[in-house]
Amino acid sequence: MTTPIVKTPYAIDAWIESWDRQQELYVAEREQRFGVVVDTVAAIVGDNGIRILDLGCGPGALGTRMLDRMPTATYIGVDIDPVLLRLAEEVGGRYGDRFTLRAANLVSTGWADGLAPQSFDAIVSTTALHWLGAGALSEVFRTCRALLHDGGVFVNADNLRYAPTASRLQALSDRIEADHQQRAATEGAQTWTEWWDRARADDALGPLCVERDAIYPPRPVTDDGDAPPPLLDLYIGLLHDAGFAVVDTVWQRFDDRVLVALPQP
Ligand SMILES: C[S@@+](CC[C@H](N)C(=O)[O-])C[C@H]1O[C@@H](n2cnc3c(N)ncnc32)[C@H](O)[C@@H]1O
């Protein structure tokens, strides 16, 4: 007699929920910030059949929020992490062929291979590009400009630090963020390290974590060995150099910002 194999249901909703709570430890107004990204894209390119590319998509958090609001949009998420891509794959399945993924390192030149020039309406990113050094960022922004059509929009939501001349504002921002993290931790939010320790101990995600640990952290493979502090001014300069005519902040909470870049005035 053989023992029937009982497939453990994949607790995708619980993993996504815990990812969101963990990320909110570091991004105090994360949902509001997602809303600003979606509103910005919808206001600039509309929501009818648009094509969206998400850089460092993780488990597809921004993708699900965009596709829920834009029922005819299609989405491609790019990420290097096999664990987060596995979660994104599960979540994305609910959207059929509107949601696709590509496993790629944004620091390698081939990450955009096969994507046609001028074929995207919106390129978006949340809490991801700070992993990249200045040289890699410059390349990524140039590639994004080439992939966007002239009426398209680039939106990046991330911590973008104040210039050294505004060090008192940076200190204020750091203090507010530390207070927020302490409060959220008291309320039970997991830290980044705790979340990953739990993933390593999970039957389904554990083997993918081994794969991930072999390629992480991706920072040493950046052009300059380690990422410099992501400064707002650096991003603005690199986006202009990449061919964006308009670059400005549309939402801000201390050094957490939503930066928008338009190819044309
Ligand atoms: C903090 S997570 C944010 C994920 C998601 N955007 C969100 O807001 O929940 C940062 C993401 O950037 C991805 N990432 C970092 N460096 C990368 C690289 N060089 N190439 C591709 N993805 C990268 C990580 O794997 C991770 O999924």
The ligand as an SDF file (V2000), in Angstrom:
LIG
                    3D

 27 29  0  0  0  0  0  0  0  0999 V2000
   13.0230   45.8180   -1.1320 C   0  0  0  0  0  0  0  0  0  0  0  0
   12.6440   44.8320   -2.5030 S   0  0  0  0  0  0  0  0  0  0  0  0
   11.2540   45.6990   -3.1960 C   0  0  0  0  0  0  0  0  0  0  0  0
   10.3900   44.7960   -4.0130 C   0  0  0  0  0  0  0  0  0  0  0  0
    9.0950   45.4460   -4.5520 C   0  0  0  0  0  0  0  0  0  0  0  0
    9.3720   46.4250   -5.5720 N   0  0  0  0  0  0  0  0  0  0  0  0
    8.2600   46.0560   -3.4490 C   0  0  0  0  0  0  0  0  0  0  0  0
    8.1140   47.2850   -3.4180 O   0  0  0  0  0  0  0  0  0  0  0  0
    7.7330   45.2870   -2.6120 O   0  0  0  0  0  0  0  0  0  0  0  0
   13.9820   45.2120   -3.6600 C   0  0  0  0  0  0  0  0  0  0  0  0
   13.9270   44.3560   -4.9100 C   0  0  0  0  0  0  0  0  0  0  0  0
   14.9420   44.7570   -5.8330 O   0  0  0  0  0  0  0  0  0  0  0  0
   15.4970   43.5780   -6.4110 C   0  0  0  0  0  0  0  0  0  0  0  0
   16.8510   43.8460   -6.9360 N   0  0  0  0  0  0  0  0  0  0  0  0
   17.9170   44.3480   -6.2570 C   0  0  0  0  0  0  0  0  0  0  0  0
   18.9870   44.4150   -7.0520 N   0  0  0  0  0  0  0  0  0  0  0  0
   18.6060   43.9310   -8.2620 C   0  0  0  0  0  0  0  0  0  0  0  0
   19.2760   43.7280   -9.5050 C   0  0  0  0  0  0  0  0  0  0  0  0
   20.5720   44.0350   -9.6410 N   0  0  0  0  0  0  0  0  0  0  0  0
   18.5840   43.2180  -10.5410 N   0  0  0  0  0  0  0  0  0  0  0  0
   17.2620   42.8940  -10.4030 C   0  0  0  0  0  0  0  0  0  0  0  0
   16.5750   43.0490   -9.2450 N   0  0  0  0  0  0  0  0  0  0  0  0
   17.2390   43.5590   -8.1890 C   0  0  0  0  0  0  0  0  0  0  0  0
   15.5170   42.6150   -5.2370 C   0  0  0  0  0  0  0  0  0  0  0  0
   15.6890   41.2790   -5.6490 O   0  0  0  0  0  0  0  0  0  0  0  0
   14.1810   42.8920   -4.5950 C   0  0  0  0  0  0  0  0  0  0  0  0
   13.1550   42.1330   -5.1500 O   0  0  0  0  0  0  0  0  0  0  0  0
  1  2  1  0
  2  3  1  0
  2 10  1  0
  3  4  1  0
  4  5  1  0
  5  6  1  0
  5  7  1  0
  7  8  2  0
  7  9  1  0
 10 11  1  0
 11 12  1  0
 11 26  1  0
 12 13  1  0
 13 14  1  0
 13 24  1  0
 14 15  1  0
 14 23  1  0
 15 16  2  0
 16 17  1  0
 17 18  1  0
 17 23  2  0
 18 19  1  0
 18 20  2  0
 20 21  1  0
 21 22  2  0
 22 23  1  0
 24 25  1  0
 24 26  1  0
 26 27  1  0
M  CHG  2   2   1   9  -1
M  END
$$$$
